[in-house]
């Protein structure tokens, strides 16, 4: 293409490209107590030091099955 392009901008100030991304994980004490039946620290739950409550068995099994299927697919 033999096209000329002329742009003009007259602005004052600072221009910057900025992206802020992040996540925060916070414990909901009421929900934790409802699920575990007692106070549990988030550290113990997330590190695996708390027993899985019966209400979470199906979820844990589903995650384990998905991991197994992913491993099978990866080895093919």
C-alpha positions as CSV (number, residue, x, y, z in Angstrom):
1,X,0.0,0.0,0.0
2,X,1.2,3.4,-0.8
3,X,-0.9,5.3,1.6
4,X,0.3,8.1,3.9
5,X,-1.3,8.5,7.3
6,X,-1.0,11.6,9.3
7,X,-2.2,11.8,12.9
8,X,-2.2,14.8,15.2
9,X,-2.9,14.8,18.9
10,X,-2.7,17.8,21.3
11,X,-3.1,16.7,24.9
12,X,-1.8,17.5,28.2
13,X,-1.1,15.0,31.0
14,X,0.4,11.6,31.4
15,X,-0.6,8.6,29.5
16,X,0.3,5.1,30.6
17,X,-0.8,1.6,29.9
18,X,-1.5,-0.1,33.2
19,X,-3.1,-3.4,34.1
20,X,-3.8,-4.4,37.6
21,X,-4.7,-8.0,38.2
22,X,-5.0,-10.1,41.3
23,X,-7.1,-12.2,43.5
24,X,-7.8,-12.4,47.2
25,X,-8.9,-15.5,49.0
26,X,-10.7,-14.8,52.2
27,X,-12.2,-17.2,54.7
28,X,-16.0,-17.0,55.3
29,X,-16.1,-18.0,59.0
30,X,-19.9,-18.7,59.0
31,X,-19.6,-21.0,56.0
32,X,-16.6,-22.7,57.3
33,X,-18.4,-23.4,60.6
34,X,-21.5,-24.6,58.7
35,X,-19.5,-27.1,56.6
36,X,-17.0,-28.3,59.2
37,X,-19.2,-28.0,62.3
38,X,-16.5,-26.1,64.1
39,X,-14.0,-23.3,63.6
40,X,-11.2,-24.4,61.2
41,X,-8.3,-22.1,60.1
42,X,-8.0,-21.5,56.4
43,X,-4.4,-22.6,56.6
44,X,-5.4,-26.1,57.9
45,X,-8.1,-26.5,55.3
46,X,-6.0,-25.4,52.3
47,X,-3.0,-27.4,53.4
48,X,-4.9,-30.6,53.8
49,X,-4.7,-30.9,57.5
50,X,-8.5,-30.8,57.9
51,X,-10.6,-33.9,57.2
52,X,-12.9,-33.6,54.2
53,X,-16.5,-33.2,55.4
54,X,-19.1,-35.6,54.1
55,X,-20.7,-32.8,52.1
56,X,-17.4,-32.4,50.1
57,X,-16.8,-36.1,49.2
58,X,-18.6,-35.9,45.8
59,X,-16.6,-32.7,44.9
60,X,-13.2,-34.3,45.9
61,X,-14.0,-37.4,43.9
62,X,-15.0,-35.3,40.9
63,X,-11.7,-33.4,41.1
64,X,-9.7,-36.7,41.5
65,X,-11.5,-38.2,38.5
66,X,-10.8,-35.1,36.3
67,X,-7.2,-35.2,37.3
68,X,-7.0,-38.9,36.4
69,X,-8.6,-38.3,33.0
70,X,-6.2,-35.4,32.4
71,X,-3.3,-37.6,33.2
72,X,-4.5,-40.3,30.8
73,X,-5.0,-37.7,28.0
74,X,-1.6,-36.3,28.6
75,X,0.2,-39.7,28.3
76,X,-1.5,-40.4,24.9
